[in-house]
Amino acid sequence: MIDWLAFVIVLVSALAGASIVVAAFSFGIRLLTLSGRTPIVTPAEFTDAITIMTPSEIAQAEKRAAKAARKSPLTEGQKKAAFVGACAFFTLSALAVLFGIYLIVPALHALG
């Protein structure tokens, strides 16, 4: 016999948890970008990769990253506040993930 109420509770909890993690991380990225610390990773050249970037492509990507970092119209105080907010949202996202692991591990331990 299936306990449908428990199934619905787990479904709603999983959807809420996933939504919290994704939303917190997204807000963190948005605030990090507003703070002038654009999370653009300059491409690396891998010797055995399928696609190897040319030096001119690497230079263009670095130029775009520098330009994006300079574009913020915020004051220095606003940039610092946005960075603190980004850190807070990243922390919230990490705590939500850790809480989910905390909920899962005892259940797995009880099954084993």
C-alpha positions in Angstrom: 0.0 0.0 0.0 1.3 3.4 -1.0 1.1 6.3 1.5 0.1 9.0 -0.9 0.2 11.8 1.7 3.9 11.0 2.4 4.6 10.9 -1.3 3.0 14.3 -1.8 5.0 15.7 1.2 8.3 14.4 -0.3 7.4 15.8 -3.7 6.5 19.3 -2.4 9.6 19.3 -0.2 11.9 18.3 -3.1 10.4 21.0 -5.4 10.6 23.6 -2.6 14.2 22.7 -1.8 15.3 22.7 -5.5 13.6 26.0 -6.0 15.3 27.6 -3.0 18.7 26.4 -4.2 18.3 27.6 -7.8 16.7 30.9 -6.8 19.4 31.7 -4.1 22.2 30.8 -6.5 20.6 32.9 -9.3 20.2 35.9 -7.1 23.8 35.4 -5.9 25.1 35.4 -9.5 23.0 38.5 -10.3 24.3 40.4 -7.3 27.8 39.3 -8.0 27.5 40.7 -11.5 26.1 44.0 -10.2 29.0 44.3 -7.8 31.4 44.4 -10.7 32.8 40.9 -10.2 31.5 39.3 -13.3 31.9 35.6 -13.1 33.3 35.2 -16.5 36.0 32.5 -16.6 38.6 33.1 -19.2 39.0 30.0 -21.4 41.8 27.7 -20.9 43.6 25.7 -23.6 43.5 22.0 -23.1 45.9 19.9 -25.1 43.5 17.0 -25.8 40.3 19.0 -26.0 38.0 18.8 -29.0 38.0 22.5 -29.4 41.2 24.5 -28.8 40.8 28.3 -28.6 43.1 30.4 -30.6 45.1 33.2 -28.9 42.9 35.8 -30.5 39.8 34.1 -29.1 41.3 34.0 -25.7 42.2 37.7 -25.9 38.7 38.6 -27.0 37.2 36.7 -24.1 39.5 38.4 -21.6 38.6 41.8 -23.2 34.8 41.0 -22.8 35.4 40.1 -19.2 37.2 43.3 -18.4 34.6 45.4 -20.2 31.8 43.7 -18.3 33.6 44.4 -15.0 33.8 48.1 -15.8 30.2 48.6 -16.9 28.5 48.7 -13.4 26.8 52.1 -12.8 26.7 51.6 -9.0 28.7 53.5 -6.4 31.4 51.7 -4.5 29.2 51.4 -1.5 26.4 49.8 -3.6 28.9 47.5 -5.2 30.1 46.3 -1.7 26.5 45.8 -0.6 25.8 43.8 -3.7 28.8 41.7 -3.1 27.8 41.0 0.5 24.3 40.1 -0.7 25.8 37.8 -3.3 27.8 36.0 -0.5 24.7 35.8 1.6 22.7 34.2 -1.2 25.5 31.7 -2.1 25.7 30.8 1.6 21.9 30.3 1.7 22.2 28.0 -1.4 25.0 26.0 0.2 23.1 25.7 3.5 20.0 24.5 1.6 22.1 21.8 -0.1 23.7 20.8 3.2 20.3 20.6 4.9 19.1 18.3 2.2 22.1 16.1 2.7 21.5 16.1 6.4 17.9 14.9 5.8 18.9 12.2 3.4 21.9 10.6 5.2 20.1 9.4 8.3 17.4 7.9 6.1 20.0 6.0 4.1 21.7 4.9 7.3 18.4 3.6 8.7 17.9 1.5 5.5 21.3 0.0 5.5 
